[in-house]
Amino acid sequence: MMTPFFKYALITVAFFGLQVKADVKLPAIFSDNMVLQQQSSVAVWGWAKPNAGVSVTTSWNGRSYSVRSGADGSWRVKVATPAAGFKPFTITVSDGKSVRLNNILIGEVWICSGQSNMEMPMKGWSNQPIEGAAEAIAHSANDGIRCFTLQKASTATARTDCAGAWEAAGPQTVPNFTATGYYFARFLNEALGVPVGLIHTSWGGARIEAWMTPASLKDIPEKPIPATDADIKINNGSPAVLYNGMIHPIAGYGIRGAVWYQGESNRDEPALYVRMFDKLVRGWRDIWDVGEFPFYYCQIAPYEYNDSRNSGLLREAQSKGMTTTPNTGMAVLMDARSNACIHPPKKKDAGERMALWALARTYGWERMQYRSPELKEFRTEGRVAVLVFEHAGSSGLTSNGGEILNFRVAGKDKRFYPAKAAINGNTVYVFSASVAEPVAVRYCFDDTSATEIFALESELPLSSFRTDEW
């Protein structure tokens, strides 16, 4: 009797034998079950014999696109996609021998990247659950949500392909989907009524410089790029290595935008983070060459790091991204209440708050409340510090009836004292009996303090902030 292992070996040999015989080869990102960006001109690429004629035929319009491979066998062509819908289509690629891709949907495609809080799957990790995951997984069957997860790869040279497969959402697959990404996709799918495809490429503990293009790092001499794989000091941290292994293979695939959850690993250099974030986003946009696509991201949540660094500085650096880098938006997670775990279980909040940005800024639902309150004006009236906030909505701010304890006020001596606070609409009045002439105010500006203030209409939390630059 043939053993299961021998059967598997025969199947594997047969599969790779067919691949060897096929002249046309496509990268893994182009495969059955993929989602293509709607109403756009999307790139399709691959390899064939050198100087061979290649045709790409799309079933939604019956059109055939012709291209000739280069001396190295590589080819690339752009095809027009229709409006989003749930009808599956096919693509046939041929240079005389055909490769057919089946069950393709047309919808909205987003990249999901970052470190462990993006990587964290719906099933959670040991002693680190995802809040509400069991119910979400049980009701997750939805062919209109699909995810491609790249296998981890850290390299000193840019790869042209990756490992991974497109999977449709369902109880058997969603446990392994990125939780933040899944909730982002589910929110858009329900709100827009179109298929949503996720390209998930993240690595726990990754530093931002690892995801940056080599070109974007040229102006940051503090981050030298390893010349060879032997020079890579940190697989998930050395400059450009994750871009080479996990972004370059998919760069140019038709997308609407990107969502990002990263920052904990860069708390040691908040000032430099502002520059690197801007370079990261602009670098990806240069490589994709489709304009300033939207880039939405999560601010890191409060957590007890037990070291001398103040994570409020990194959250401040992340906030600056919205002013330094166009078409970006930040989801605030100051109410995560996960001080003992660096992976907050409230991934639904993370995904859906980025989805609010997308609905408002990318899909035109700008009348909805999508952005957390932000400080607009600071002034003093005698012994009282007056803080005026924008993006608070017509209903203003609320503490939900709770006492506000996390304000600190300082005078010219730069010594901060606890202060009392009162809300009136979109204005907060702050007072400390210990400070006769306030000159600076801080709010939740440390590792662990959780916000007590929200926009009443949207329930979106106020971020930590400071008015000084001390």
C-alpha positions in Angstrom: 0.0 0.0 0.0 1.2 3.5 -0.9 2.0 5.5 2.3 0.5 9.0 2.8 4.1 10.4 2.7 4.8 8.6 -0.6 1.5 9.9 -2.1 2.5 13.5 -1.0 5.9 13.1 -2.5 4.5 12.0 -5.8 2.0 14.9 -5.9 4.8 17.3 -5.1 7.0 16.0 -7.8 4.1 16.1 -10.3 3.3 19.7 -9.4 6.9 20.9 -9.7 7.3 18.9 -12.9 4.3 20.8 -14.4 5.8 24.1 -13.3 9.1 23.2 -15.0 7.3 22.5 -18.2 5.2 25.6 -18.1 7.1 28.5 -19.9 5.1 31.2 -18.2 5.5 31.8 -14.5 3.7 34.2 -12.3 4.7 35.5 -8.9 2.8 34.1 -5.9 0.7 37.2 -5.5 -1.0 36.5 -8.8 -2.9 33.3 -8.0 -6.4 31.8 -7.7 -8.7 33.7 -5.3 -6.9 37.0 -5.6 -8.6 40.4 -5.4 -7.8 43.1 -8.0 -8.3 46.8 -7.4 -11.4 48.0 -9.1 -11.8 50.6 -11.8 -8.0 50.9 -12.3 -5.2 50.0 -14.6 -3.4 47.2 -12.6 -0.1 45.7 -13.3 0.3 42.0 -14.1 3.8 40.6 -14.4 5.9 37.4 -14.5 8.5 35.5 -16.5 8.7 33.6 -19.8 11.3 32.6 -22.3 13.5 35.5 -23.3 12.0 37.7 -26.1 8.8 35.7 -26.1 5.3 37.0 -26.9 3.0 36.9 -23.9 -0.8 37.4 -23.9 -2.9 38.2 -20.8 -6.6 37.7 -21.3 -9.2 39.0 -18.8 -12.6 37.3 -18.7 -14.6 40.3 -17.5 -14.2 42.0 -20.9 -12.7 39.3 -23.1 -9.8 41.6 -23.9 -6.3 40.3 -24.6 -3.2 42.3 -23.8 0.0 41.6 -25.6 3.6 42.1 -24.3 7.0 40.8 -25.2 9.4 39.5 -22.5 12.8 41.0 -22.1 16.2 39.4 -22.5 15.9 38.1 -18.9 12.5 36.7 -19.6 10.6 39.2 -17.4 7.4 40.9 -18.7 4.9 43.3 -17.3 1.6 44.6 -18.7 -1.3 46.7 -17.3 -4.9 45.6 -17.6 -8.1 47.6 -17.0 -10.4 46.4 -14.2 -14.2 47.0 -14.0 -16.3 48.2 -11.0 -16.2 46.0 -7.9 -18.5 43.0 -7.7 -18.9 39.5 -6.3 -18.9 37.7 -9.7 -15.7 35.6 -10.0 -13.5 36.1 -13.1 -10.5 34.4 -14.7 -7.2 35.6 -16.2 -5.3 33.5 -18.7 -1.6 34.1 -19.4 0.0 32.4 -22.3 3.1 32.4 -24.5 1.8 29.3 -26.3 1.3 27.4 -23.1 -1.4 28.8 -20.8 -1.7 29.5 -17.1 -5.2 30.3 -15.8 -6.0 32.1 -12.6 -9.5 31.3 -11.3 -12.0 32.8 -8.8 -10.7 36.4 -9.1 -12.8 39.1 -7.5 -12.7 42.8 -8.2 -12.8 45.1 -5.2 -10.7 47.2 -2.8 -7.1 46.1 -2.1 -5.1 47.3 0.9 -1.6 46.4 2.3 -1.4 45.7 6.0 2.1 46.0 7.4 4.0 46.7 10.6 5.2 44.8 13.6 3.5 42.3 16.0 0.3 44.3 16.6 -0.4 44.0 12.9 0.9 40.4 12.7 -1.1 39.2 15.7 -3.7 36.7 14.4 -7.4 36.5 15.2 -6.7 33.3 17.2 -4.4 35.3 19.5 -1.1 34.2 21.0 -0.3 32.3 24.2 -2.1 34.0 27.1 -2.8 37.0 24.8 -6.3 36.8 23.4 -8.1 39.0 20.8 -11.3 40.4 22.4 -14.4 39.0 20.8 -12.4 36.7 18.5 -14.5 33.5 19.1 -17.7 35.1 18.0 -16.1 37.0 15.1 -14.4 33.8 13.8 -17.7 31.8 14.1 -19.5 34.4 11.8 -16.5 35.0 9.5 -17.7 33.1 6.4 -17.4 35.7 3.7 -16.1 35.1 0.2 -15.9 38.9 -0.2 -13.0 39.2 2.3 -9.7 37.7 1.2 -6.2 37.8 2.6 -2.7 37.1 1.2 -0.1 36.7 4.0 3.5 36.9 2.9 5.9 34.4 4.4 8.7 36.2 6.4 11.8 37.0 4.5 14.8 39.2 5.5 17.3 39.8 2.7 20.0 42.3 1.7 19.0 42.2 -2.0 15.5 42.8 -3.4 13.5 39.6 -4.1 11.2 39.3 -7.1 8.9 36.7 -5.5 7.5 35.6 -2.2 5.6 32.7 -0.6 2.0 33.0 0.3 -1.6 32.2 -0.9 -4.9 34.1 -1.2 -7.5 32.7 1.1 -11.2 33.7 1.5 -12.5 34.5 5.0 -14.1 31.7 7.0 -13.9 29.9 10.3 -11.0 27.7 9.0 -8.9 30.6 7.7 -9.7 33.7 9.7 -8.0 32.4 12.9 -4.7 33.0 11.0 -5.6 36.3 9.5 -4.1 39.5 10.9 -6.7 40.6 13.5 -6.2 44.3 12.9 -6.4 43.8 9.2 -9.4 41.6 9.3 -11.5 44.0 11.3 -10.4 46.8 8.9 -11.5 44.7 5.9 -14.8 43.6 7.5 -15.7 47.2 8.3 -15.1 48.3 4.7 -16.8 45.3 3.2 -19.9 45.9 5.2 -20.0 49.6 4.7 -19.1 49.7 1.0 -20.7 46.4 -0.1 -17.7 45.4 -2.2 -15.0 42.7 -1.9 -11.9 43.7 0.1 -8.5 42.1 -0.4 -5.7 42.3 2.2 -2.0 41.8 1.4 -0.6 41.1 4.9 3.2 41.6 5.3 4.4 42.2 8.9 7.0 40.9 11.3 6.8 41.1 15.1 9.4 43.4 16.7 10.2 45.0 13.3 11.8 48.4 13.3 10.5 51.0 10.7 13.9 51.2 8.9 13.6 47.5 8.0 10.6 48.3 5.8 12.1 51.3 4.1 13.3 51.3 0.5 17.1 51.6 0.0 16.5 54.9 -1.9 14.6 56.4 1.0 17.4 55.6 3.5 20.0 57.5 1.5 19.2 60.7 3.5 19.4 58.9 6.8 23.1 58.1 7.4 22.2 56.8 10.9 20.8 53.7 9.2 23.4 52.0 7.1 22.1 49.3 4.7 23.7 45.8 5.0 25.5 44.9 1.8 25.0 41.2 2.0 22.9 38.7 4.0 25.9 38.0 6.2 25.9 41.7 7.2 22.3 41.6 8.5 22.5 42.1 12.2 18.8 42.0 13.0 16.5 40.0 10.7 13.5 42.2 11.5 15.4 45.4 12.2 18.3 46.0 9.8 17.6 48.8 7.3 15.8 47.8 4.1 15.9 44.0 4.8 12.1 43.6 5.1 11.4 45.9 2.2 13.7 43.7 0.1 12.1 40.4 1.3 8.4 41.4 2.0 7.5 44.6 0.1 9.6 44.5 -3.2 8.0 41.2 -4.4 4.5 42.8 -4.3 5.4 46.4 -5.2 3.3 47.6 -8.0 0.4 45.2 -7.4 -2.8 47.3 -7.7 -3.9 48.7 -4.4 -6.1 51.4 -2.9 -3.8 52.1 0.0 -2.0 50.9 3.1 -2.6 50.5 6.8 0.3 50.3 9.3 0.7 49.4 13.0 4.2 49.8 14.2 6.3 51.9 16.5 7.0 50.1 19.7 10.4 49.0 18.5 11.5 52.6 17.7 10.7 54.2 21.0 14.5 54.9 21.4 14.5 57.5 18.7 11.2 59.5 18.5 12.8 62.5 16.7 14.2 60.4 14.0 11.0 58.4 13.7 9.2 61.5 12.3 11.7 61.6 9.4 11.8 57.8 8.8 8.0 57.6 8.8 7.8 60.3 6.1 10.6 58.6 4.1 8.9 55.2 4.4 5.5 56.4 3.1 7.1 58.5 0.3 9.4 55.6 -0.6 6.5 53.1 -1.0 4.6 55.6 -3.1 7.6 56.1 -5.4 7.9 52.3 -5.9 4.2 51.8 -6.6 4.1 54.9 -8.9 0.4 55.4 -8.6 0.3 58.7 -6.8 -0.1 59.6 -3.1 -2.1 56.6 -2.1 -3.7 56.8 1.4 -1.6 55.6 4.4 -3.5 55.1 7.7 -1.8 54.0 10.8 -2.3 53.1 14.5 -0.6 55.1 17.3 1.0 52.8 19.8 -1.1 52.2 22.9 -0.1 52.8 26.6 2.0 50.0 28.0 4.4 49.6 31.0 7.8 49.3 29.4 9.7 49.5 32.6 12.6 51.5 31.2 13.8 55.1 31.2 12.1 56.0 27.9 8.9 57.9 27.7 6.6 56.3 25.0 4.6 59.6 25.0 7.4 61.0 22.9 6.9 58.3 20.2 3.2 58.8 20.2 3.9 62.5 19.7 6.2 61.7 16.8 3.5 59.5 15.3 1.0 62.4 15.6 3.3 64.6 13.6 3.1 62.2 10.7 -0.3 63.6 9.8 1.3 67.1 9.1 4.6 66.0 7.6 3.3 63.4 5.2 0.2 64.0 3.0 -2.8 61.8 2.8 -2.1 60.0 6.1 -4.3 59.5 9.2 -3.8 58.2 12.7 -6.0 56.0 14.7 -5.7 56.7 18.5 -5.6 53.8 20.9 -5.2 55.6 24.2 -8.2 53.6 25.6 -6.7 50.2 24.9 -6.3 49.5 28.7 -3.6 46.9 28.2 -0.8 48.2 30.3 0.4 44.7 31.2 0.4 43.4 27.6 2.1 45.1 24.7 -0.5 43.5 22.4 -3.8 45.1 23.3 -6.7 42.7 22.8 -9.0 45.4 21.3 -7.9 44.8 17.7 -11.4 45.6 16.6 -10.9 49.2 17.7 -7.6 49.4 15.9 -8.9 48.0 12.6 -12.2 49.9 12.6 -10.7 53.2 13.5 -8.4 53.0 10.5 -11.4 52.0 8.5 -13.2 55.2 9.6 -10.3 57.2 8.1 -10.6 55.3 4.9 -14.4 55.7 4.6 -14.1 59.4 5.3 -10.9 60.4 3.4 -10.6 57.8 0.7 -14.3 56.9 0.0 -15.8 60.3 0.5 -17.8 59.9 3.7 -16.4 63.1 5.2 -19.5 64.2 7.1 -18.9 61.3 9.5 -16.8 61.6 12.6 -13.6 59.7 11.9 -10.8 61.6 13.6 -9.8 61.8 17.3 -9.9 65.2 18.9 -6.7 67.2 18.6 -5.4 70.3 20.4 -6.0 73.4 18.4 -5.2 76.3 20.8 -3.5 76.7 24.2 -3.8 79.9 26.2 -4.0 81.0 29.8 -6.6 83.0 31.7 -5.0 83.9 35.0 -4.2 80.7 36.8 -6.3 78.6 34.4 -4.9 76.9 31.3 -7.4 76.8 28.5 -7.2 74.1 25.8 -9.4 74.3 22.7 -9.8 71.1 20.6 -10.7 70.5 17.0 -12.3 67.4 15.5 -14.5 67.1 18.5 -17.7 67.1 16.5 -20.7 69.3 17.1 -21.4 67.7 20.5 -18.0 68.4 21.9 -15.9 66.4 24.4 -17.0 64.1 27.2 -15.3 62.2 30.1 -18.4 59.9 30.3 -19.0 61.2 33.8 -15.7 60.2 35.1 -13.1 62.3 36.9 -10.2 63.6 34.8 -7.0 62.9 36.5 -4.2 62.8 33.9 -3.5 66.5 33.3 -0.2 68.0 34.6 0.5 71.8 34.6 3.9 73.6 35.0 5.0 77.1 35.5 8.3 78.7 34.4 10.2 76.4 36.7 9.2 73.5 34.4 8.0 71.4 37.4 4.7 69.6 36.6 2.0 69.2 39.1 -1.3 67.2 39.0 -4.2 69.4 37.9 -8.0 69.3 37.9 -9.9 69.7 34.6 -13.4 70.6 33.5 -15.0 70.2 30.0 -17.2 72.7 28.3 -18.0 71.7 24.7 -14.7 71.5 22.8 -12.8 73.3 25.5 -11.0 72.0 28.6 -10.1 74.2 31.6 -7.1 73.0 33.6 -6.1 74.3 37.1 -3.5 73.4 39.7 -3.3 75.1 43.1 0.5 74.6 42.9 1.0 76.7 39.8 0.2 80.4 39.9 1.2 81.1 36.3 0.8 78.1 34.0 3.0 78.0 30.9 2.8 74.3 29.9 0.3 71.5 30.0 0.7 67.7 29.5 -1.9 65.1 29.2 -1.2 61.3 29.6 2.3 62.0 28.6 3.9 58.9 30.0 4.0 55.2 29.3 0.7 54.0 30.9 -1.9 56.7 31.5 -5.1 56.0 29.6 -7.2 58.8 28.2 -10.4 59.9 30.0 -11.6 62.2 27.3 -13.5 61.3 24.1 -15.4 63.0 21.3 -19.0 62.6 22.5 -20.4 61.9 19.0 -17.8 59.3 17.8 -16.5 58.0 21.1 -13.0 58.4 19.6 -10.3 59.0 22.3 -8.1 62.0 22.8 -4.4 61.3 22.4 -1.6 62.1 24.8 0.0 65.5 24.1 2.1 68.3 25.5 2.2 72.0 24.9 5.9 72.4 25.7 9.0 71.2 23.9 11.1 70.6 27.0 
